[in-house]
């Protein structure tokens, strides 16, 4: 009998990350987050439904934390799928680029860009050795739209889109696929402080009328990580109901 895949989801304590983890409930799961209490709640809910899940503290901006996390993943057999969901967003609709504090900009780059790269670097080894695997980076449609007064977040997610392409070219000869998913604005815990006018902008300009739900993103991530997308790499899929339509 074939052993289920080992799927790693970062930032899985709540919101989109939790929905993504739930979508992979038929696999073996490793979930990580800095929000350890909420992470434990998520893991308990998944175990109650019969999922094998390992919940580990993870701060993707901390090298030692990433290394410790990766060692446990390798002890479990190494990731077959990595979903880089962990990230930070703040100041939505706040400062223009010339007003933004330097420390806030650098903090988001350290988490969203360096952290995404660092987790990938430390977890890809077993995939390369097996000649198979999938990495899915969670970006944002804001990087396509160019959301105003959000340069630190938009810049960091634009970097994730660009890194995805290079990672795909690096890993492709080894049989490892790397793609990204760019969600639109979705109501979850992490977006509770987003101003009402930003929600209204999406509501007025997306092609599909209904509001998005986390499962919309989770379903696309699950597809990209599956063999149904086995010849797809270096691509970015936008999941925002047609708010942006990149060519």
Backbone as numpy.savetxt, mean C-alpha at the origin, in Angstrom:
# Nx Ny Nz CAx CAy CAz Cx Cy Cz
-0.37 -31.47 -1.03 -1.22 -30.27 -1.03 -0.34 -29.01 -1.03
-0.63 -28.09 -1.91 0.14 -26.86 -2.01 -0.14 -25.95 -0.83
0.93 -25.44 -0.24 0.76 -24.53 0.89 0.25 -23.18 0.41
-0.69 -22.56 1.14 -1.16 -21.23 0.74 -0.02 -20.23 0.68
-0.19 -19.20 -0.13 0.81 -18.15 -0.24 1.00 -17.44 1.10
2.19 -16.90 1.29 2.42 -16.01 2.43 2.32 -14.58 1.91
1.31 -13.87 2.38 1.02 -12.51 1.92 1.33 -11.54 3.05
2.15 -10.53 2.76 2.53 -9.52 3.74 1.82 -8.21 3.39
1.13 -7.65 4.37 0.44 -6.36 4.17 0.92 -5.40 5.25
1.53 -4.31 4.84 1.96 -3.29 5.81 0.84 -2.27 6.00
0.86 -1.62 7.16 -0.19 -0.65 7.46 -1.56 -1.28 7.50
-1.64 -2.49 8.09 -2.87 -3.30 8.01 -3.78 -3.17 9.22
-3.47 -2.28 10.13 -4.26 -2.21 11.36 -5.68 -1.71 11.13
-5.86 -0.88 10.12 -7.17 -0.25 9.92 -7.32 0.16 8.47
-8.50 0.67 8.12 -8.74 1.29 6.83 -8.46 0.41 5.64
-7.81 0.99 4.63 -7.52 0.25 3.40 -6.65 -0.97 3.68
-5.67 -0.82 4.56 -4.79 -1.94 4.87 -5.53 -3.12 5.45
-6.45 -2.86 6.36 -7.24 -3.95 6.92 -8.11 -4.60 5.85
-8.74 -3.79 5.01 -9.58 -4.34 3.93 -8.75 -5.21 2.99
-7.52 -4.78 2.71 -6.66 -5.58 1.84 -6.31 -6.90 2.52
-5.96 -6.85 3.80 -5.65 -8.08 4.53 -6.84 -9.02 4.53
-8.02 -8.49 4.75 -9.23 -9.33 4.76 -9.46 -9.98 3.40
-9.09 -9.28 2.33 -9.30 -9.84 0.99 -8.40 -11.04 0.73
-7.27 -11.11 1.45 -6.34 -12.23 1.31 -6.53 -13.27 2.42
-7.72 -13.33 2.97 -7.97 -14.19 4.12 -7.79 -15.67 3.82
-7.82 -16.07 2.56 -7.62 -17.48 2.21 -6.13 -17.84 2.14
-5.27 -16.85 2.27 -3.83 -17.07 2.27 -3.31 -17.03 3.71
-2.03 -17.30 3.88 -1.36 -17.06 5.14 -0.96 -15.59 5.16
-1.14 -14.94 6.29 -0.94 -13.50 6.36 0.11 -13.10 7.39
0.91 -12.12 7.03 1.72 -11.37 7.98 1.29 -9.92 7.85
0.84 -9.33 8.93 0.40 -7.94 8.90 1.24 -7.13 9.87
1.58 -5.91 9.45 2.41 -5.05 10.28 1.88 -3.65 10.34
2.15 -2.97 11.48 1.70 -1.59 11.64 2.34 -1.01 12.89
2.40 0.33 12.96 2.83 1.00 14.18 1.70 1.06 15.20
0.46 0.94 14.73 -0.72 0.98 15.61 -0.96 -0.43 16.15
-0.20 -0.81 17.16 -0.17 -2.20 17.58 -1.48 -2.68 18.21
-2.16 -1.82 18.95 -3.42 -2.23 19.57 -4.47 -2.53 18.50
-4.58 -1.66 17.51 -5.54 -1.89 16.43 -5.11 -3.06 15.55
-3.80 -3.24 15.43 -3.30 -4.39 14.66 -3.72 -5.70 15.32
-3.64 -5.73 16.64 -4.06 -6.94 17.36 -5.56 -7.20 17.17
-6.35 -6.14 17.16 -7.79 -6.30 16.93 -8.05 -6.88 15.54
-7.34 -6.38 14.55 -7.49 -6.89 13.19 -7.08 -8.35 13.10
-5.97 -8.70 13.72 -5.51 -10.09 13.65 -6.47 -11.03 14.36
-7.03 -10.60 15.49 -8.00 -11.43 16.20 -9.24 -11.67 15.35
-9.70 -10.63 14.65 -10.88 -10.79 13.78 -10.58 -11.74 12.64
-9.40 -11.65 12.06 -9.03 -12.55 10.98 -8.90 -13.99 11.46
-8.30 -14.17 12.63 -8.16 -15.53 13.17 -9.52 -16.13 13.48
-10.45 -15.31 13.92 -11.79 -15.80 14.23 -12.48 -16.37 13.00
-12.06 -15.90 11.84 -12.62 -16.41 10.57 -11.78 -17.54 9.98
-10.78 -17.98 10.75 -9.99 -19.14 10.32 -8.72 -18.83 9.56
-8.32 -17.57 9.48 -7.10 -17.20 8.76 -5.87 -17.39 9.63
-4.81 -17.92 9.03 -3.51 -17.95 9.71 -2.89 -16.58 9.57
-2.69 -15.88 10.66 -2.21 -14.51 10.61 -1.17 -14.27 11.69
-0.11 -13.59 11.31 0.94 -13.19 12.24 0.97 -11.68 12.26
0.75 -11.08 13.42 0.71 -9.63 13.56 2.01 -9.16 14.21
2.71 -8.26 13.53 4.03 -7.82 14.00 4.10 -6.30 14.01
4.71 -5.72 15.03 4.91 -4.27 15.02 5.85 -3.89 13.88
5.54 -2.78 13.21 6.36 -2.35 12.08 6.28 -0.85 11.92
7.45 -0.22 11.97 7.58 1.20 11.63 8.45 1.26 10.39
7.83 1.53 9.24 8.58 1.45 7.98 9.61 2.56 7.84
9.58 3.55 8.73 10.58 4.61 8.69 11.79 4.28 9.55
11.77 3.14 10.23 12.84 2.74 11.14 13.55 1.51 10.60
14.83 1.63 10.31 15.57 0.53 9.70 15.56 -0.73 10.55
15.77 -0.55 11.84 15.81 -1.71 12.73 14.47 -2.42 12.78
13.38 -1.65 12.78 12.05 -2.23 12.79 11.80 -3.03 11.51
12.19 -2.48 10.37 12.01 -3.18 9.09 12.83 -4.46 9.06
14.06 -4.39 9.53 14.92 -5.57 9.52 14.36 -6.67 10.44
13.90 -6.28 11.63 13.32 -7.27 12.54 12.07 -7.90 11.94
11.25 -7.09 11.31 10.04 -7.58 10.64 10.40 -8.56 9.53
11.39 -8.21 8.73 11.77 -9.06 7.60 12.34 -10.39 8.05
13.04 -10.39 9.17 13.59 -11.65 9.68 12.48 -12.64 10.04
11.43 -12.14 10.67 10.31 -13.01 11.02 9.62 -13.53 9.75
9.42 -12.64 8.77 8.79 -13.06 7.51 9.62 -14.16 6.85
10.94 -14.00 6.88 11.80 -15.02 6.26 11.72 -16.34 7.03
11.62 -16.27 8.35 11.48 -17.49 9.16 10.19 -18.23 8.83
9.18 -17.49 8.40 7.90 -18.09 8.02 7.90 -18.62 6.59
9.03 -18.47 5.91 9.15 -18.99 4.55 9.35 -17.95 3.48
9.27 -16.67 3.86 9.44 -15.59 2.88 8.14 -15.23 2.19
8.00 -13.96 1.87 6.77 -13.47 1.26 6.63 -13.96 -0.18
5.42 -14.36 -0.53 5.05 -14.60 -1.92 4.44 -13.34 -2.53
3.76 -12.59 -1.67 3.13 -11.32 -2.08 3.44 -10.28 -1.01
3.84 -9.10 -1.44 4.04 -7.97 -0.53 3.16 -6.83 -0.98
2.33 -6.32 -0.07 1.52 -5.14 -0.34 2.04 -4.00 0.52
2.68 -3.04 -0.12 3.23 -1.88 0.58 2.15 -0.82 0.75
1.36 -0.99 1.81 0.26 -0.07 2.07 0.60 1.00 3.10
1.51 0.71 4.01 1.83 1.64 5.09 2.30 2.98 4.53
1.75 4.06 5.05 2.10 5.41 4.58 1.51 6.41 5.56
1.84 7.65 5.33 1.27 8.74 6.13 0.77 9.83 5.21
-0.38 10.39 5.57 -0.92 11.56 4.87 -1.31 12.59 5.92
-0.89 13.81 5.73 -1.34 14.86 6.65 -1.42 16.18 5.89
-2.12 17.13 6.48 -2.19 18.46 5.90 -2.93 18.56 4.59
-3.91 17.67 4.37 -4.66 17.70 3.11 -5.38 19.04 2.97
-5.14 19.71 1.84 -5.78 21.00 1.61 -5.25 22.09 2.51
-4.01 21.94 3.00 -3.45 22.89 3.95 -2.53 23.91 3.31
-1.22 23.65 3.37 -0.23 24.63 2.95 0.11 24.53 1.47
0.29 25.69 0.84 0.88 25.73 -0.49 2.34 25.29 -0.39
2.95 24.92 -1.50 4.29 24.35 -1.43 5.31 25.30 -0.82
5.11 26.62 -0.98 6.08 27.57 -0.42 5.83 27.82 1.07
4.73 27.34 1.59 4.42 27.51 3.00 4.77 26.30 3.85
4.96 25.17 3.22 5.12 23.91 3.94 6.45 23.86 4.70
6.38 23.37 5.92 7.56 23.21 6.76 8.48 22.12 6.20
9.78 22.36 6.21 10.73 21.40 5.65 10.69 20.06 6.37
10.55 20.09 7.69 10.55 18.84 8.45 9.34 17.97 8.09
8.20 18.58 7.84 7.00 17.81 7.48 7.18 17.17 6.11
7.78 17.90 5.18 8.04 17.34 3.86 8.97 16.13 3.98
10.07 16.31 4.69 11.06 15.25 4.81 10.51 14.03 5.55
9.64 14.26 6.51 9.04 13.14 7.25 8.20 12.26 6.33
7.38 12.88 5.47 6.55 12.09 4.57 7.39 11.35 3.54
8.44 11.96 3.06 9.32 11.27 2.12 9.98 10.08 2.80
10.42 10.27 4.04 11.07 9.18 4.78 10.13 8.00 4.96
8.86 8.27 5.26 7.89 7.20 5.48 7.42 6.61 4.15
6.87 7.46 3.30 6.16 6.97 2.11 7.09 6.49 0.99
8.24 7.11 0.88 9.17 6.74 -0.20 10.24 5.79 0.31
11.06 6.27 1.25 12.15 5.44 1.77 11.60 4.19 2.43
10.52 4.33 3.18 9.94 3.18 3.87 9.44 2.12 2.92
8.76 2.54 1.85 8.27 1.59 0.84 9.43 0.85 0.18
10.47 1.60 -0.18 11.65 0.98 -0.78 12.33 0.02 0.20
12.45 0.44 1.46 13.18 -0.35 2.43 12.49 -1.69 2.72
11.17 -1.67 2.87 10.44 -2.92 3.09 10.61 -3.84 1.89
10.49 -3.29 0.70 10.65 -4.09 -0.52 12.05 -4.70 -0.60
13.04 -3.89 -0.32 14.44 -4.35 -0.36 14.65 -5.55 0.55
14.09 -5.50 1.74 14.36 -6.54 2.73 13.46 -7.78 2.58
12.35 -7.66 1.85 11.45 -8.80 1.72 11.51 -9.49 0.36
12.17 -8.88 -0.62 12.13 -9.44 -1.97 13.06 -10.64 -2.15
14.04 -10.81 -1.28 15.05 -11.85 -1.46 14.49 -13.24 -1.74
13.58 -13.76 -0.91 13.02 -15.09 -1.17 12.25 -15.17 -2.50
11.60 -14.08 -2.90 10.92 -14.06 -4.19 11.93 -14.24 -5.32
13.04 -13.50 -5.24 14.07 -13.61 -6.27 14.63 -15.02 -6.32
14.82 -15.62 -5.15 15.38 -16.97 -5.09 14.43 -18.00 -5.70
13.12 -17.79 -5.49 12.12 -18.73 -6.03 11.82 -18.47 -7.49
12.14 -17.27 -7.96 11.81 -16.91 -9.33 10.34 -16.60 -9.52
9.70 -16.13 -8.45 8.26 -15.80 -8.51 7.90 -14.91 -7.34
6.88 -14.09 -7.53 6.40 -13.23 -6.46 5.77 -11.98 -7.02
5.08 -11.26 -6.15 4.39 -10.04 -6.57 4.49 -8.99 -5.48
4.84 -7.79 -5.89 4.83 -6.63 -4.99 3.79 -5.65 -5.51
2.96 -5.17 -4.61 1.96 -4.16 -4.97 2.19 -2.94 -4.10
2.55 -1.84 -4.70 2.75 -0.58 -3.98 1.46 0.24 -4.02
1.04 0.73 -2.87 -0.15 1.57 -2.83 0.28 3.03 -3.00
-0.12 3.62 -4.11 0.20 5.01 -4.42 -1.04 5.87 -4.12
-1.38 6.78 -4.99 -2.56 7.63 -4.81 -2.89 8.32 -6.12
-4.19 8.47 -6.38 -4.57 9.21 -7.59 -4.19 10.68 -7.49
-3.88 11.14 -6.28 -3.46 12.53 -6.11 -2.19 12.83 -6.89
-1.36 11.80 -7.11 -0.13 12.00 -7.87 -0.41 12.21 -9.35
-1.55 11.72 -9.84 -1.95 11.97 -11.23 -2.67 13.31 -11.35
-3.51 13.61 -10.36 -4.31 14.83 -10.40 -3.48 16.07 -10.06
-2.51 15.90 -9.17 -1.74 17.04 -8.69 -2.52 17.85 -7.68
-3.03 17.16 -6.66 -3.88 17.82 -5.66 -3.20 19.05 -5.07
-3.90 20.19 -5.04 -3.29 21.42 -4.53 -3.10 21.38 -3.02
-2.13 22.15 -2.55 -1.84 22.32 -1.13 -1.61 20.95 -0.46
-0.82 20.15 -1.13 -0.53 18.81 -0.61 0.77 18.29 -1.22
1.73 19.18 -1.42 2.90 18.83 -2.21 3.73 17.71 -1.60
3.78 17.64 -0.26 4.62 16.61 0.36 4.04 15.21 0.12
2.72 15.07 0.26 2.08 13.77 0.04 2.06 13.42 -1.45
1.66 14.38 -2.28 1.60 14.12 -3.72 2.99 13.77 -4.26
4.00 14.49 -3.82 5.36 14.20 -4.25 5.80 12.81 -3.84
5.45 12.42 -2.62 5.87 11.10 -2.14 5.17 9.99 -2.91
3.90 10.17 -3.22 3.17 9.12 -3.95 3.55 9.11 -5.43
3.93 10.26 -5.97 4.48 10.27 -7.32 5.77 9.49 -7.38
6.57 9.59 -6.33 7.80 8.82 -6.26 7.51 7.32 -6.20
6.47 6.94 -5.49 6.09 5.52 -5.43 5.72 5.01 -6.82
4.98 5.81 -7.58 4.64 5.42 -8.95 5.90 5.22 -9.80
6.83 6.14 -9.67 8.06 6.05 -10.46 8.93 4.87 -10.01
9.04 4.68 -8.69 9.82 3.55 -8.18 9.26 2.22 -8.66
7.94 2.14 -8.75 7.30 0.90 -9.18 7.85 0.46 -10.54
8.04 1.40 -11.45 8.51 1.06 -12.79 9.94 0.52 -12.76
10.80 1.20 -12.01 12.18 0.73 -11.92 12.27 -0.60 -11.18
11.50 -0.74 -10.11 11.49 -2.01 -9.38 11.03 -3.15 -10.29
10.05 -2.86 -11.15 9.55 -3.89 -12.08 10.64 -4.30 -13.06
11.41 -3.35 -13.55 12.48 -3.68 -14.49 13.61 -4.44 -13.80
13.92 -4.06 -12.56 14.97 -4.76 -11.81 14.57 -6.21 -11.52
13.32 -6.39 -11.09 12.88 -7.70 -10.60 12.33 -8.61 -11.70
11.91 -8.02 -12.81 11.28 -8.79 -13.87 12.10 -9.97 -14.37
13.40 -9.80 -14.63 14.19 -10.93 -15.11 14.24 -12.10 -14.12
13.89 -11.83 -12.87 13.88 -12.87 -11.84 12.49 -13.46 -11.62
11.53 -13.05 -12.45 10.19 -13.60 -12.33 9.30 -12.92 -11.31
9.75 -11.78 -10.78 8.98 -11.06 -9.76 8.31 -9.85 -10.39
7.02 -9.71 -10.16 6.24 -8.61 -10.73 6.06 -7.50 -9.70
6.09 -6.26 -10.17 5.87 -5.10 -9.29 4.90 -4.15 -9.98
3.79 -3.89 -9.33 2.77 -2.97 -9.84 2.31 -2.05 -8.72
1.52 -1.07 -9.08 0.96 -0.18 -8.05 -0.53 0.03 -8.27
-1.20 0.36 -7.19 -2.61 0.74 -7.21 -2.71 2.14 -6.63
-3.45 3.00 -7.32 -3.59 4.40 -6.90 -5.05 4.66 -6.52
-5.38 4.52 -5.24 -6.77 4.76 -4.82 -7.12 6.24 -4.85
-8.41 6.50 -4.96 -8.91 7.85 -4.76 -9.24 8.06 -3.30
-9.84 9.20 -3.00 -10.18 9.55 -1.63 -11.32 8.64 -1.13
-11.01 7.85 -0.12 -11.95 6.88 0.42 -12.12 7.14 1.91
-13.33 7.11 2.39 -13.58 7.40 3.81 -13.15 6.22 4.68
-12.04 6.42 5.36 -11.54 5.48 6.35 -10.98 6.31 7.50
-10.47 5.63 8.54 -9.98 6.36 9.71 -8.89 7.38 9.35
-8.01 7.00 8.41 -6.89 7.88 8.07 -7.30 9.14 7.33
-8.53 9.17 6.80 -8.97 10.34 6.03 -10.06 11.13 6.77
-10.21 10.88 8.06 -11.27 11.55 8.81 -11.10 13.08 8.84
-9.85 13.54 8.75 -9.60 14.98 8.85 -9.52 15.67 7.49
-9.79 14.94 6.44 -9.78 15.56 5.12 -10.94 16.57 5.03
-10.67 17.78 4.57 -11.73 18.81 4.51 -12.90 18.39 3.63
-14.08 18.88 3.97 -15.29 18.53 3.23 -15.21 18.94 1.77
-14.53 20.05 1.49 -14.46 20.50 0.10 -13.68 19.53 -0.77
-12.73 18.78 -0.18 -11.97 17.81 -0.97 -12.86 16.60 -1.32
-13.70 16.18 -0.39 -14.67 15.13 -0.70 -15.66 15.59 -1.77
-16.08 16.85 -1.65 -17.02 17.38 -2.64 -16.40 17.43 -4.03
-15.11 17.73 -4.10 -14.41 17.76 -5.39 -14.48 16.40 -6.07
-14.26 15.35 -5.31 -14.34 14.00 -5.87 -15.78 13.66 -6.27
-16.71 13.98 -5.40 -18.12 13.66 -5.68 -18.61 14.33 -6.95
-18.17 15.56 -7.17 -18.65 16.32 -8.33 -17.96 15.94 -9.63
-16.80 15.30 -9.55 -16.00 15.10 -10.75 -15.68 13.66 -11.10
-16.08 12.70 -10.29 -15.82 11.32 -10.70 -16.91 10.85 -11.64
-16.57 9.88 -12.49 -17.51 9.38 -13.49 -18.58 8.49 -12.87
-18.23 7.74 -11.85 -19.19 6.87 -11.17 -19.80 7.61 -9.98
-21.09 7.48 -9.82 -21.78 8.30 -8.84 -21.59 7.84 -7.40
-21.48 6.54 -7.19 -21.46 6.07 -5.80 -20.14 6.36 -5.10
-20.18 6.38 -3.78 -18.96 6.58 -2.99 -18.10 5.33 -3.02
-16.79 5.49 -2.97 -15.92 4.32 -2.93 -15.92 3.68 -1.54
-15.60 2.42 -1.49 -15.44 1.70 -0.23 -14.09 0.99 -0.27
-13.51 0.67 0.88 -12.18 0.03 0.89 -12.10 -1.25 0.06
-13.20 -1.99 -0.02 -13.19 -3.23 -0.79 -12.92 -2.98 -2.28
-13.26 -1.80 -2.78 -12.97 -1.49 -4.19 -11.47 -1.56 -4.46
-10.69 -1.04 -3.53 -9.23 -1.07 -3.66 -8.71 -2.47 -3.41
-9.22 -3.11 -2.36 -8.74 -4.45 -1.98 -8.92 -5.45 -3.12
-10.04 -5.36 -3.82 -10.29 -6.29 -4.93 -9.26 -6.13 -6.04
-8.88 -4.90 -6.34 -7.90 -4.66 -7.41 -6.51 -5.13 -6.97
-6.17 -4.88 -5.72 -4.88 -5.37 -5.20 -4.82 -6.89 -5.29
-5.91 -7.55 -4.90 -5.96 -9.01 -4.95 -5.78 -9.51 -6.38
-6.42 -8.85 -7.32 -6.28 -9.24 -8.73 -4.84 -9.10 -9.19
-4.21 -7.97 -8.92 -2.85 -7.72 -9.39 -1.88 -8.76 -8.81
-2.15 -9.21 -7.60 -1.27 -10.18 -6.96 -1.54 -11.61 -7.42
-2.58 -11.81 -8.21 -2.98 -13.15 -8.61 -2.34 -13.55 -9.94
-2.44 -14.85 -10.24 -1.92 -15.35 -11.51 -2.73 -14.82 -12.70
-3.94 -14.34 -12.45 -4.73 -13.74 -13.52 -4.05 -12.50 -14.10
-3.16 -11.88 -13.30 -2.38 -10.73 -13.76 -0.92 -11.12 -13.94
-0.68 -12.38 -14.25 0.68 -12.91 -14.28 1.60 -12.32 -15.32
1.06 -11.63 -16.33 1.90 -11.01 -17.36 1.84 -9.49 -17.26
1.54 -9.01 -16.09 1.38 -7.57 -15.87 2.42 -7.10 -14.86
3.25 -6.15 -15.25 4.23 -5.59 -14.32 4.57 -4.17 -14.73
5.00 -3.38 -13.77 5.36 -1.98 -14.01 4.18 -1.08 -14.28
2.97 -1.52 -13.92 1.74 -0.77 -14.24 1.16 -0.12 -12.98
0.35 0.90 -13.22 -0.34 1.60 -12.13 -1.82 1.66 -12.45
-2.64 1.07 -11.62 -4.09 1.07 -11.81 -4.73 2.07 -10.85
-5.50 3.00 -11.41 -6.20 4.00 -10.61 -7.58 3.46 -10.25
-7.92 3.55 -8.97 -9.21 3.07 -8.48 -9.89 4.24 -7.77
-10.57 5.08 -8.56 -11.21 6.26 -7.97 -12.52 6.63 -8.66
-13.14 5.66 -9.33 -14.43 5.91 -9.97 -14.35 6.84 -11.16
-13.16 7.00 -11.72 -13.02 7.86 -12.89 -12.82 9.33 -12.56
-12.28 9.63 -11.37 -11.97 11.02 -11.05 -10.80 11.50 -11.91
-9.76 10.68 -11.99 -8.69 10.95 -12.95 -8.65 9.81 -13.95
-8.26 10.12 -15.15 -8.18 9.10 -16.20 -6.85 9.27 -16.94
-5.76 8.80 -16.32 -4.43 8.98 -16.92 -4.29 8.20 -18.21
-3.55 8.72 -19.14 -3.30 8.02 -20.40 -2.04 7.19 -20.32
